[in-house]
């Protein structure tokens, strides 16, 4: 097994514009890039894939960090591995696999889509908390993929109750 993950770092966007913009300020202005972002463009060149920068993530260090947190909070406290936004760009599936191997009983995603992606990627064992709640059209996926929604409102609680009654199943949830 590899010890490190290599994650490409794509140019990030600022106000909808790439951070690495055309090398000429006049071309940048013509393309609608705000003038405040055009200073020093004569030195900046866009980098096309594969990108020149990447991140090395140590699986061993992720595991060690998880063990350290668990040792501090004690054996009677559950620790959720937060893997939302692709584990903050580090690879949600790989980080989740490391955490599950360390005994994580909870993972946390920001949306139903992220939770479904984890399940589809083979993450079966731990509970997955959907921190951002859920939209009405995604409620069936909560049941199908055994996700635990965060309830943010009475309306969501009533919607979840209707879903549980219709399916004949008990649905676990987190009340915020």
C-alpha positions in Angstrom: 0.0 0.0 0.0 1.2 3.5 -0.7 2.1 5.6 2.3 1.3 8.9 0.7 -1.5 10.4 -1.4 -0.6 12.8 -4.2 -3.3 15.3 -4.8 -3.0 17.8 -7.7 -3.6 21.4 -6.8 -5.6 23.1 -9.5 -5.5 26.9 -9.7 -8.1 28.2 -7.3 -10.7 30.7 -8.4 -11.1 34.2 -7.1 -14.5 35.9 -7.7 -15.1 33.5 -10.5 -11.7 34.2 -12.2 -8.7 31.9 -12.2 -5.9 33.0 -9.9 -3.5 32.5 -12.8 -4.8 34.7 -15.6 -3.5 35.8 -19.0 0.0 37.2 -18.9 -0.9 40.5 -20.4 -2.9 43.0 -18.4 -4.6 44.3 -21.5 -5.8 40.8 -22.5 -6.9 40.2 -18.9 -9.0 43.4 -18.9 -10.6 42.5 -22.2 -11.6 39.2 -20.8 -13.3 40.9 -17.8 -10.7 40.2 -15.1 -11.0 43.0 -12.5 -8.2 45.6 -12.7 -7.3 44.9 -9.1 -6.3 41.4 -10.1 -4.2 42.6 -13.1 -1.2 44.1 -11.4 2.0 42.1 -12.1 0.4 40.0 -14.8 3.5 40.3 -17.0 5.2 37.8 -14.7 2.3 35.3 -14.3 1.7 32.5 -16.7 -1.2 30.0 -16.5 -0.2 26.5 -15.8 -2.1 23.8 -17.7 -2.6 20.2 -16.3 -0.7 18.4 -15.0 -0.2 21.2 -12.4 3.2 22.1 -11.0 2.0 21.8 -7.4 0.6 18.9 -5.4 0.1 17.8 -1.9 1.6 14.7 -0.3 -0.7 13.4 2.5 0.7 10.8 4.8 -1.8 8.0 5.6 0.2 7.2 8.7 0.0 10.8 9.9 -3.8 10.9 9.3 -4.1 7.7 11.3 -1.9 9.0 14.1 -3.9 12.3 14.3 -7.1 10.3 14.6 -5.7 8.1 17.4 -4.3 11.2 19.2 -7.7 12.9 19.1 -9.4 9.7 20.4 -6.9 9.4 23.2 -7.5 13.0 24.4 -11.4 12.8 24.4 -11.5 9.4 26.0 -13.0 6.0 25.2 -16.7 7.1 25.8 -16.7 9.9 23.2 -17.3 9.3 19.5 -15.0 11.1 17.1 -16.3 11.8 13.6 -13.8 12.1 10.8 -14.9 15.1 8.8 -14.4 14.4 5.1 -16.6 17.0 3.5 -15.4 18.8 0.4 -13.3 15.8 -0.7 -11.7 15.8 2.7 -10.7 19.4 2.2 -9.1 18.5 -1.1 -7.1 15.5 0.2 -9.3 12.7 -1.2 -12.4 11.8 0.8 -12.4 8.1 -0.1 -8.7 7.5 0.8 -9.0 9.5 4.0 -12.2 7.7 4.9 -10.5 4.3 4.4 -7.7 5.3 6.7 -10.1 6.5 9.4 -12.3 3.4 9.1 -9.2 1.2 9.4 -8.5 3.1 12.6 -11.9 2.3 14.0 -13.9 5.4 13.1 -17.6 4.8 13.7 -18.6 8.2 12.2 -17.7 10.1 9.1 -19.2 13.5 8.3 -20.0 14.8 4.8 -21.6 18.2 3.9 -24.3 16.8 1.6 -26.3 13.8 0.6 -24.3 13.6 -2.6 -21.0 13.4 -0.7 -22.4 10.7 1.5 -23.6 8.7 -1.5 -20.2 9.1 -3.1 -18.6 7.6 0.0 -21.0 4.6 0.0 -20.5 4.1 -3.8 -16.8 4.1 -3.1 -17.1 1.2 -0.8 -17.4 2.9 2.6 -20.0 0.7 4.2 -19.3 0.3 7.9 -19.4 3.6 9.7 -22.4 5.9 10.0 -22.2 9.0 7.7 -23.5 12.2 9.1 -24.8 14.7 6.5 -24.0 18.0 8.2 -25.7 20.3 5.7 -29.2 18.7 6.1 -31.0 17.5 3.0 -33.2 18.8 0.3 -36.6 17.2 -0.3 -35.5 15.5 -3.6 -32.6 13.8 -1.8 -34.6 12.2 1.0 -34.9 8.8 -0.6 -31.1 8.6 -0.9 -30.9 9.0 2.9 -32.7 5.6 3.3 -31.1 3.9 0.3 -27.5 4.7 1.4 -28.1 4.6 5.2 -27.1 8.2 5.8 -27.8 10.1 9.0 -29.2 13.6 8.2 -28.7 16.7 10.4 -32.2 18.2 11.1 -32.1 22.0 11.0 -35.8 22.8 11.2 -39.2 21.6 12.2 -40.1 21.3 8.5 -37.2 18.9 8.0 -38.2 16.9 11.0 -41.8 16.5 9.7 -40.4 15.6 6.3 -38.2 12.9 7.8 -41.2 11.6 9.9 -43.3 11.3 6.7 -40.4 9.5 5.0 -40.0 7.1 7.9 -43.8 6.3 8.0 -43.9 5.8 4.2 -40.9 3.5 4.3 -41.9 1.7 7.5 -38.3 2.2 8.7 -36.8 4.1 11.6 -34.5 6.8 10.5 -31.7 8.0 12.7 -30.9 11.7 12.7 -28.9 14.4 14.4 -30.8 17.3 15.8 -29.0 20.6 15.4 
